[in-house]
Amino acid sequence: MSLALYRKYRPQTFKEIVGQEHIVKTLTNAIASGMISHAYLFSGPRGSGKTSVARLLAKAVNCENLTSNIQNQKSNFEPCNQCSSCLEIKQGKAIDLIEIDAASHRGIDEIRELREGIRFGPTKSKYKVFIIDEAHQLTREAANALLKTLEEPPSYAIFILATTEIHKMIPTIISRCQRFDFRKLTLEEIIKRLELISKKENARIERPALELIALNSEGAIRDAESLLDRVLTFKLETKEEIKAEEIKDLLGLVEINQVSKFVELISQKKAAEAVDFLNNLINRGQDIQEFSRALVNYLRQALILKISGGRGENNPLITGLTKEEIQNLEKQVEKFTEQELQKIINLFLQAENRIKYSSIPQLPLELAIVEIVGEEQK
């Protein structure tokens, strides 16, 4: 059975971590100097590398060769990935690395069990490392029990808490940890990672296709790698370059030409035709939420072109579009003022947020169309 790409290419060294340079720098300095804290708190959006960095930290502090280098005052922080400790962690067999998913083990009993286990020192490693994922989902009783352990931990224990919702963590736990805030990855960072994986997989995939995948990952590298996995599986037998057009249906993406036609009707102040066009898309099975997201992204790029006054082909912020689609966007931008584009984007953003609460999903978009065209005709 083949491994999913996000598992196959999980970073095994700190230099492989995408983005998060400020976090990697601080942690590697601490490792190289031997100044290891007893508790860390990693907060940030999903897919930003929290768990990967947590496992790397666990691997580095227990790496047999790294420990030897530090004792000999050699500046080093990367795990060797060759000693028995590194290999056991990589294979998920390390007895002294305990991973807890607080989403499914959130009660007081689980934390009491953890507290009992921490009384016993590591079996073979220098440190016993506890990684608690989705730590914000611990019950208040469990969080308070964990706090007691964090206040007086044994010297051989390291806690790494990861959360996507830092505001739900109790302040006393936050104060006991070294906190690191992970950020969403940029489009370019994700694309570079996808290019690297594609090269390792001997797959040829054009830049606009990678941009589409990155755009739909919403800043999460794991989601981007999962999408790439689907694309490469779909085109498994071919050695030809994978094009953006080929993967739109596979990923359930909205055709840009559909969005472009819709925007063209708005620019021509044809409210009735725009509403009919929208409903025809829905009748053909188009996901209205996906269409709304694609529309807002398209209009955002139109606004960027408008305020920059430059050509879209040379603008790094204009992504996921072919040369022909960029040229068409440039023509459409000329039909709107900057203020009109701002207003249109705001109205469609509001409509997008109301879709999931509407008994008639397309109604918020229809009302936005009427308001936009009505304002332009005054």
Buried (B, 14 or more C-beta within 10 A) or exposed (E): EEEEBBEEBBBBBBEBBBBBEEBBEEBBEBBBEEEBEBBBBBBBBBBBBBBBBBBBBBBBBBBBBBBEBBEEEEEBBBBBBEBEBBBBBBEEEBEBBBBBBBEEBBBBEBBEEBEEEBEEBBEEBBBBBBBBBBBBBBBEBBBBBBBEBBEEBEEBBBBBBBBBEBEEBBEEBBEBBBBBEBBBBEBEBBBBBBEEBBEEBEBBBBEBBBBBBBBBBBBBBBBBBBBBBBBBEBBEEEEEEBBBBBBBEEBEBBBBEBBBBBBBBBBEBBBEBBBEBBBEBBEEEBBBEEBBBBBBBBBBBBBBBBEEEEEBEEBEEBBBBBEEBBEBBBEBBEEBEEEBBBBBBEBBBEBBEBBEEBEEBBBBBBBBBBBBBEEBEE
